[in-house]
Amino acid sequence: MMYRMFLIHPDDWKYQRIVWRESPNDPIEDFALTTVTYGEAASSFLATRTMKQLAIIEET
């Protein structure tokens, strides 16, 4: 998947979090996603925009 190749800036990890537990008796675990989330509506835009920005940077 192309989307998992794009890392999120550490300052933005707090905006992509997963709260999880296996069962009601387990403690809640908190995870931060560090890559573009697959399946989100904006994922394809973010991946394409990132590639476009990298091309712009390489031209200069």
Secondary structure as a PSIPRED ss2 file (coil, helix, strand):
# PSIPRED VFORMAT (PSIPRED V4.0)

   1 M C   1.000  0.000  0.000
   2 M C   1.000  0.000  0.000
   3 Y H   0.000  1.000  0.000
   4 R H   0.000  1.000  0.000
   5 M H   0.000  1.000  0.000
   6 F C   1.000  0.000  0.000
   7 L E   0.000  0.000  1.000
   8 I C   1.000  0.000  0.000
   9 H C   1.000  0.000  0.000
  10 P H   0.000  1.000  0.000
  11 D H   0.000  1.000  0.000
  12 D H   0.000  1.000  0.000
  13 W H   0.000  1.000  0.000
  14 K H   0.000  1.000  0.000
  15 Y H   0.000  1.000  0.000
  16 Q C   1.000  0.000  0.000
  17 R E   0.000  0.000  1.000
  18 I E   0.000  0.000  1.000
  19 V E   0.000  0.000  1.000
  20 W E   0.000  0.000  1.000
  21 R C   1.000  0.000  0.000
  22 E C   1.000  0.000  0.000
  23 S C   1.000  0.000  0.000
  24 P C   1.000  0.000  0.000
  25 N C   1.000  0.000  0.000
  26 D C   1.000  0.000  0.000
  27 P C   1.000  0.000  0.000
  28 I C   1.000  0.000  0.000
  29 E E   0.000  0.000  1.000
  30 D E   0.000  0.000  1.000
  31 F E   0.000  0.000  1.000
  32 A E   0.000  0.000  1.000
  33 L C   1.000  0.000  0.000
  34 T C   1.000  0.000  0.000
  35 T E   0.000  0.000  1.000
  36 V C   1.000  0.000  0.000
  37 T C   1.000  0.000  0.000
  38 Y C   1.000  0.000  0.000
  39 G C   1.000  0.000  0.000
  40 E C   1.000  0.000  0.000
  41 A C   1.000  0.000  0.000
  42 A C   1.000  0.000  0.000
  43 S H   0.000  1.000  0.000
  44 S H   0.000  1.000  0.000
  45 F H   0.000  1.000  0.000
  46 L H   0.000  1.000  0.000
  47 A H   0.000  1.000  0.000
  48 T H   0.000  1.000  0.000
  49 R H   0.000  1.000  0.000
  50 T H   0.000  1.000  0.000
  51 M H   0.000  1.000  0.000
  52 K H   0.000  1.000  0.000
  53 Q H   0.000  1.000  0.000
  54 L H   0.000  1.000  0.000
  55 A H   0.000  1.000  0.000
  56 I H   0.000  1.000  0.000
  57 I H   0.000  1.000  0.000
  58 E H   0.000  1.000  0.000
  59 E H   0.000  1.000  0.000
  60 T C   1.000  0.000  0.000
